[in-house]
Amino acid sequence: MLATIFVHEEVIKNMFIPGQVENWTIIYELGGMGVTDIPMSAIKASTAKMSQNYGGRLFKMFVTNAPGTIYFTWKVVSAFLDPVTVEKIKISKNNTEKTMFDNIDPSQVEQKYGGKQPNRTEYW
């Protein structure tokens, strides 16, 4: 968790334009995971910490290759959430979400998600 906060702080400090409104667009890849493989406690802790420290920064979150149970659960739960929150989160059973490129240039997204960037195997 501390590594995630460190990375976010580095991005905010060194990559954002001072004085501009900056928001996050996140892609969570769940491909190959069954419901029991998804680290729900880690996701809950991460989501809570991110909301606490970076509230208001989430623009969109795309969850790709979601198992059917997650997709179905989201459809049920989203009926009880604020429509603004529901609009920010898109869960897809496929490797991409059709609305992803309404807000993201394909040149900034890896090919495995339908973009034009080569797929990464190393991130540093």
C-alpha positions as CSV (number, residue, x, y, z in Angstrom):
1,M,0.0,0.0,0.0
2,L,2.8,2.4,0.8
3,A,4.3,1.8,-2.6
4,T,1.0,2.8,-4.2
5,I,0.9,6.0,-2.3
6,F,4.5,6.7,-3.1
7,V,3.8,6.3,-6.8
8,H,0.7,8.5,-6.7
9,E,2.6,11.2,-4.9
10,E,5.4,11.1,-7.4
11,V,3.0,11.4,-10.3
12,I,1.2,14.3,-8.7
13,K,4.4,16.1,-7.8
14,N,6.3,15.5,-11.0
15,M,3.9,14.8,-13.8
16,F,0.8,16.9,-13.2
17,I,0.6,20.5,-14.5
18,P,0.5,22.8,-11.4
19,G,-2.9,24.6,-11.1
20,Q,-4.7,22.2,-13.5
21,V,-7.4,19.8,-12.5
22,E,-6.0,16.3,-12.8
23,N,-8.0,13.1,-12.6
24,W,-7.1,9.4,-12.7
25,T,-8.3,6.9,-15.3
26,I,-7.6,3.4,-14.0
27,I,-7.7,0.0,-15.7
28,Y,-8.0,-3.0,-13.5
29,E,-7.2,-6.2,-15.3
30,L,-8.9,-9.3,-13.8
31,G,-8.2,-11.7,-16.7
32,G,-7.6,-15.3,-15.7
33,M,-8.9,-14.8,-12.2
34,G,-11.8,-16.6,-10.7
35,V,-13.8,-14.9,-8.0
36,T,-11.8,-16.6,-5.3
37,D,-8.5,-15.4,-6.8
38,I,-9.4,-11.8,-6.6
39,P,-7.7,-10.2,-3.6
40,M,-10.8,-8.5,-2.3
41,S,-9.3,-7.4,1.0
42,A,-6.4,-5.8,-0.8
43,I,-8.8,-4.0,-3.2
44,K,-11.0,-2.8,-0.4
45,A,-8.0,-1.5,1.6
46,S,-6.6,0.1,-1.5
47,T,-9.9,1.7,-2.4
48,A,-10.4,3.0,1.1
49,K,-6.9,4.5,1.2
50,M,-7.2,6.0,-2.2
51,S,-10.6,7.6,-1.4
52,Q,-9.2,9.0,1.9
53,N,-6.0,10.5,0.3
54,Y,-7.1,11.2,-3.3
55,G,-10.9,11.8,-3.1
56,G,-12.3,13.5,-6.1
57,R,-9.5,12.4,-8.4
58,L,-11.1,9.4,-10.0
59,F,-12.4,10.2,-13.4
60,K,-13.1,6.7,-14.8
61,M,-12.3,3.2,-13.7
62,F,-12.4,0.3,-16.2
63,V,-12.4,-3.2,-14.9
64,T,-11.6,-5.6,-17.8
65,N,-11.9,-9.4,-18.1
66,A,-14.2,-9.5,-15.1
67,P,-15.6,-12.9,-14.1
68,G,-19.3,-13.2,-14.7
69,T,-20.0,-13.2,-10.9
70,I,-18.3,-9.8,-10.5
71,Y,-20.1,-8.4,-13.6
72,F,-23.5,-9.6,-12.3
73,T,-22.8,-8.4,-8.7
74,W,-21.9,-4.9,-10.0
75,K,-25.1,-4.8,-12.0
76,V,-27.1,-5.5,-8.8
77,V,-25.0,-3.2,-6.5
78,S,-24.8,-0.3,-8.9
79,A,-28.6,0.1,-8.7
80,F,-28.2,1.3,-5.1
81,L,-25.3,3.7,-5.7
82,D,-25.1,7.3,-6.7
83,P,-25.5,7.6,-10.5
84,V,-22.3,9.8,-10.6
85,T,-20.3,7.0,-9.0
86,V,-21.9,4.4,-11.3
87,E,-21.0,6.4,-14.4
88,K,-17.3,6.5,-13.3
89,I,-17.0,2.7,-13.0
90,K,-17.3,0.4,-16.1
91,I,-17.0,-3.3,-15.6
92,S,-16.6,-5.5,-18.7
93,K,-16.3,-9.2,-19.2
94,N,-14.1,-8.5,-22.2
95,N,-10.5,-7.2,-22.4
96,T,-11.8,-3.7,-23.3
97,E,-14.8,-1.5,-22.6
98,K,-16.5,0.1,-25.5
99,T,-16.6,3.6,-23.9
100,M,-12.9,3.5,-22.9
101,F,-11.8,5.4,-26.0
102,D,-14.3,8.2,-25.5
103,N,-11.9,9.6,-22.9
104,I,-8.5,8.0,-23.6
105,D,-6.5,8.2,-26.8
106,P,-5.8,4.7,-28.1
107,S,-2.1,5.7,-28.5
108,Q,-1.9,5.7,-24.6
109,V,-3.4,2.2,-24.1
110,E,-1.8,-1.2,-24.5
111,Q,-2.9,-3.4,-27.4
112,K,-4.3,-6.0,-25.1
113,Y,-6.9,-3.4,-24.0
114,G,-7.7,-2.4,-27.6
115,G,-5.1,0.5,-27.8
116,K,-2.1,1.0,-29.9
117,Q,0.8,0.9,-27.4
118,P,2.8,-2.4,-27.4
119,N,1.9,-4.6,-24.5
120,R,4.3,-4.1,-21.5
121,T,6.1,-6.8,-19.6
122,E,8.2,-4.5,-17.5
123,Y,7.1,-1.2,-16.1
124,W,10.2,0.3,-14.7
